[in-house]
Amino acid sequence: MKSIIIGNCEDQLAPFFNAAAKLDYLPDPKSFPGLDEAWRYLQSNGADMVVLDINSLGELGIKMGTQIRSVYHDVRLLYITGAETYHYVLEAVRVNVGAYILIPYTAEDLDYAIKASDLFLNKKNKKHIFARTFGYFDLFVDDTPIPFRSSKAKELLAMLIDRQGGIVTSDQAIGTLWENRANDEMTQSLYSKVGRSLQNQLDEAGAGHIIILSRGSRSISVDSIDCDLYRLLNGDKEVKHMYFGQYMMDYSWAEYRQAGLERFLTN
């Protein structure tokens, strides 16, 4: 997740960087003392999350949030506040669709606040996300297929959907994505890049929330997607007629599921 933080007091930004360093999905946040510098960065690079340190910016930070939301409708907004500036923030969270975190805070608090901002934003910009697993695998957002830039990233997503919300560890993913390659430091680095590529492209499509990240593992949020496989297993009679004996044909590891579906449908 590409993130920036805006605040004019370096000492007050230190707790954010310390907490962010403990979250795998927040690599290398950028900091800016004011909106002008941050705006130039956003125009050139974009961002998935903007953090505003209201404790140092005061009411100006609220105005910044409003300006950012008016242009970047899908960005996550997170306000950092102390007791003295708390009264500024609540209305901003409601109007600008964001979340806040109260000083002092831990990495767990930061993680919770980011997920809350995701929830608020997703409710505002809810998209229909459909995973097609019968035949060839594809993910559709509002009926438009995502053209994944990385075939491995797409395959990782297919694995997560196949697991139906079950956890996939990095070792399990590496063993499947690169079955003939040693699970060494180089392969682990490659897997990290694939994971970031997947998350970035889902974020761009407004579907980043379907991946649940925890240290060293990933899973799919089954409640966030529509999926022909899930419908079939839940007894949907209509989707049963859409299955013609082919499941995720792109991937050899999916053959076990195809055999299981055949047994499921004949019982």
C-alpha positions as CSV (number, residue, x, y, z in Angstrom):
1,M,0.0,0.0,0.0
2,K,1.5,3.3,-1.1
3,S,1.1,5.8,1.7
4,I,2.0,9.4,2.6
5,I,1.8,11.3,5.9
6,I,1.4,15.1,6.1
7,G,2.6,16.9,9.2
8,N,4.9,19.7,10.2
9,C,6.5,18.3,13.3
10,E,9.0,15.4,12.7
11,D,8.9,14.3,16.4
12,Q,5.2,13.8,16.2
13,L,5.5,11.7,13.0
14,A,8.0,9.3,14.6
15,P,5.3,7.1,16.3
16,F,3.6,6.6,12.9
17,F,6.8,5.5,11.2
18,N,7.6,3.2,14.1
19,A,4.1,1.6,13.9
20,A,4.1,1.4,10.1
21,A,7.4,-0.5,10.2
22,K,5.6,-3.3,11.9
23,L,3.0,-3.6,9.2
24,D,4.1,-5.6,6.2
25,Y,1.7,-3.8,3.9
26,L,3.0,-0.3,4.6
27,P,6.5,-0.2,3.1
28,D,8.4,3.1,3.0
29,P,5.7,5.8,3.7
30,K,6.6,9.3,2.4
31,S,6.3,12.4,4.7
32,F,5.6,16.0,3.7
33,P,5.4,19.1,5.9
34,G,2.4,20.6,4.0
35,L,-0.2,20.1,1.3
36,D,1.7,21.8,-1.6
37,E,4.6,19.3,-1.4
38,A,2.2,16.4,-0.9
39,W,-0.1,17.5,-3.7
40,R,2.8,17.5,-6.2
41,Y,3.7,14.0,-5.1
42,L,0.1,12.8,-5.4
43,Q,-0.2,14.2,-8.9
44,S,2.9,12.4,-10.1
45,N,2.7,9.2,-8.1
46,G,-0.7,8.8,-6.5
47,A,-1.2,7.1,-3.2
48,D,-3.5,4.5,-1.6
49,M,-3.6,6.2,1.8
50,V,-3.0,9.8,3.0
51,V,-2.4,10.3,6.7
52,L,-2.9,13.7,8.2
53,D,-1.3,14.6,11.5
54,I,-4.0,16.9,12.9
55,N,-2.1,17.3,16.2
56,S,0.5,19.4,14.3
57,L,-1.6,20.8,11.5
58,G,-4.7,21.7,13.4
59,E,-7.7,22.9,11.5
60,L,-5.6,23.3,8.3
61,G,-5.3,19.5,8.3
62,I,-9.1,19.1,8.1
63,K,-9.1,21.5,5.0
64,M,-6.4,19.4,3.5
65,G,-8.4,16.2,3.9
66,T,-11.4,17.9,2.2
67,Q,-9.2,19.0,-0.7
68,I,-7.7,15.6,-1.2
69,R,-11.0,13.8,-1.0
70,S,-12.5,16.2,-3.6
71,V,-9.9,15.0,-6.2
72,Y,-8.9,11.5,-5.0
73,H,-12.2,9.8,-4.3
74,D,-10.8,6.4,-3.6
75,V,-7.9,7.2,-1.4
76,R,-7.9,6.1,2.3
77,L,-7.9,9.1,4.7
78,L,-6.5,8.6,8.2
79,Y,-6.4,11.4,10.8
80,I,-4.0,11.3,13.7
81,T,-5.2,13.4,16.6
82,G,-4.6,14.1,20.3
83,A,-7.0,15.2,23.0
84,E,-6.5,18.9,22.1
85,T,-7.5,18.4,18.4
86,Y,-10.0,15.6,18.8
87,H,-12.9,17.9,18.3
88,Y,-11.7,18.9,14.8
89,V,-11.6,15.3,13.6
90,L,-15.0,13.7,14.2
91,E,-16.9,15.8,11.6
92,A,-14.0,15.4,9.2
93,V,-14.2,11.7,9.4
94,R,-17.9,11.8,8.7
95,V,-17.8,14.3,5.8
96,N,-14.6,13.1,4.2
97,V,-15.1,9.3,4.7
98,G,-12.1,8.4,6.7
99,A,-10.9,7.1,10.1
100,Y,-8.9,8.5,13.0
101,I,-6.4,7.3,15.5
102,L,-5.8,8.8,18.9
103,I,-2.3,9.5,20.3
104,P,-0.7,7.4,21.8
105,Y,-1.2,4.4,19.6
106,T,0.4,1.0,18.7
107,A,1.0,-0.8,15.4
108,E,-2.2,-2.8,16.2
109,D,-4.1,0.5,16.7
110,L,-2.8,1.7,13.4
111,D,-3.8,-1.5,11.6
112,Y,-7.3,-1.3,13.0
113,A,-7.7,2.3,12.0
114,I,-6.6,1.6,8.4
115,K,-9.0,-1.3,8.1
116,A,-11.7,1.0,9.5
117,S,-10.9,3.6,6.8
118,D,-11.2,0.7,4.2
119,L,-14.6,-0.2,5.6
120,F,-16.0,3.3,5.4
121,L,-14.6,3.9,2.0
122,N,-15.9,0.5,0.6
123,K,-19.4,1.3,1.9
124,K,-19.3,4.6,0.1
125,N,-17.8,3.2,-3.1
126,K,-19.1,-0.3,-3.0
127,K,-18.3,-2.3,-6.2
128,H,-19.6,-5.6,-7.4
129,I,-16.7,-8.0,-7.5
130,F,-17.1,-11.4,-9.2
131,A,-14.6,-14.2,-9.4
132,R,-15.2,-16.7,-12.2
133,T,-13.6,-20.0,-11.6
134,F,-15.6,-22.3,-14.0
135,G,-13.5,-22.6,-17.1
136,Y,-10.6,-20.0,-17.0
137,F,-10.1,-17.9,-13.9
138,D,-10.9,-14.2,-14.0
139,L,-11.8,-11.4,-11.6
140,F,-14.4,-8.8,-12.6
141,V,-15.0,-5.5,-10.9
142,D,-18.3,-3.9,-12.0
143,D,-18.4,-6.4,-14.9
144,T,-15.0,-5.4,-16.2
145,P,-12.2,-8.0,-16.0
146,I,-9.0,-7.0,-14.4
147,P,-6.1,-7.4,-16.8
148,F,-3.4,-8.5,-14.3
149,R,0.1,-7.3,-15.2
150,S,1.6,-10.3,-13.4
151,S,0.5,-13.8,-14.2
152,K,1.9,-15.0,-10.8
153,A,-0.1,-12.3,-9.0
154,K,-3.3,-13.5,-10.7
155,E,-2.4,-17.1,-9.8
156,L,-1.9,-16.1,-6.2
157,L,-5.4,-14.6,-6.1
158,A,-6.8,-17.7,-7.7
159,M,-5.2,-19.8,-4.9
160,L,-6.7,-17.5,-2.2
161,I,-10.2,-17.8,-3.8
162,D,-9.8,-21.6,-4.1
163,R,-9.1,-21.8,-0.4
164,Q,-12.5,-20.2,0.4
165,G,-11.2,-17.9,3.2
166,G,-8.6,-20.3,4.5
167,I,-5.1,-19.0,5.2
168,V,-2.3,-19.4,2.6
169,T,1.1,-19.0,4.1
170,S,4.1,-17.7,2.2
171,D,5.7,-21.2,2.2
172,Q,2.5,-22.7,0.8
173,A,2.2,-20.0,-1.9
174,I,5.8,-20.4,-2.9
175,G,5.5,-24.2,-3.1
176,T,2.6,-23.8,-5.5
177,L,3.7,-20.8,-7.6
178,W,7.3,-22.1,-8.0
179,E,7.0,-25.8,-7.4
180,N,10.4,-26.6,-9.0
181,R,12.3,-23.8,-7.3
182,A,14.0,-23.7,-3.9
183,N,12.3,-21.8,-1.2
184,D,15.3,-19.5,-0.6
185,E,15.8,-15.8,0.0
186,M,15.6,-15.0,-3.7
187,T,12.3,-16.8,-4.1
188,Q,10.9,-15.2,-1.0
189,S,11.8,-11.8,-2.3
190,L,10.1,-12.7,-5.6
191,Y,7.0,-13.7,-3.7
192,S,6.9,-10.4,-1.8
193,K,7.0,-8.6,-5.1
194,V,4.2,-10.7,-6.5
195,G,2.1,-10.0,-3.3
196,R,2.7,-6.3,-3.7
197,S,1.8,-6.4,-7.4
198,L,-1.5,-8.2,-6.6
199,Q,-2.4,-5.8,-3.8
200,N,-1.5,-2.7,-5.9
201,Q,-3.6,-3.8,-8.8
202,L,-6.6,-4.7,-6.7
203,D,-6.3,-1.3,-5.0
204,E,-6.3,0.4,-8.3
205,A,-9.5,-1.4,-9.3
206,G,-11.2,-0.6,-5.9
207,A,-11.0,-4.2,-4.8
208,G,-8.0,-4.2,-2.4
209,H,-10.2,-5.0,0.6
210,I,-10.9,-8.5,-0.7
211,I,-7.4,-9.6,0.6
212,I,-6.9,-10.1,4.3
213,L,-3.2,-9.7,5.2
214,S,-1.6,-11.0,8.4
215,R,2.1,-11.5,9.1
216,G,3.4,-14.2,6.7
217,S,0.0,-15.2,5.3
218,R,-3.0,-14.1,3.2
219,S,-6.6,-15.1,2.8
220,I,-9.6,-14.0,0.8
221,S,-12.5,-12.1,2.4
222,V,-15.3,-14.4,1.2
223,D,-18.0,-11.9,2.2
224,S,-16.5,-9.3,-0.1
225,I,-16.8,-11.2,-3.4
226,D,-19.4,-13.0,-5.5
227,C,-18.0,-16.3,-6.8
228,D,-19.5,-19.1,-8.9
229,L,-17.7,-21.7,-6.9
230,Y,-19.0,-20.4,-3.6
231,R,-22.5,-20.2,-5.0
232,L,-22.3,-23.8,-6.2
233,L,-21.1,-25.1,-2.8
234,N,-23.9,-23.2,-1.1
235,G,-26.5,-25.1,-3.1
236,D,-27.3,-22.5,-5.8
237,K,-29.2,-24.5,-8.4
238,E,-28.9,-21.9,-11.1
239,V,-25.1,-21.8,-11.0
240,K,-25.0,-25.6,-11.1
241,H,-26.0,-25.4,-14.8
242,M,-23.0,-23.1,-15.5
243,Y,-20.5,-25.8,-14.6
244,F,-19.4,-28.0,-17.4
245,G,-16.6,-29.9,-15.8
246,Q,-13.9,-27.3,-16.1
247,Y,-12.4,-25.4,-13.1
248,M,-9.6,-22.9,-13.2
249,M,-8.2,-24.5,-16.3
250,D,-5.1,-22.1,-16.2
251,Y,-3.6,-24.0,-13.2
252,S,-2.7,-27.6,-12.8
253,W,-3.0,-27.5,-9.0
254,A,-6.7,-26.8,-9.4
255,E,-7.3,-30.4,-10.7
256,Y,-8.0,-31.7,-7.2
257,R,-10.9,-29.2,-6.8
258,Q,-12.3,-30.3,-10.1
259,A,-12.4,-33.9,-9.0
260,G,-14.0,-32.9,-5.8
261,L,-16.7,-30.9,-7.6
262,E,-17.5,-33.9,-9.7
263,R,-18.1,-36.0,-6.6
264,F,-20.1,-33.1,-5.0
265,L,-22.4,-32.9,-8.0
266,T,-23.0,-36.6,-8.2
267,N,-24.0,-37.1,-4.6
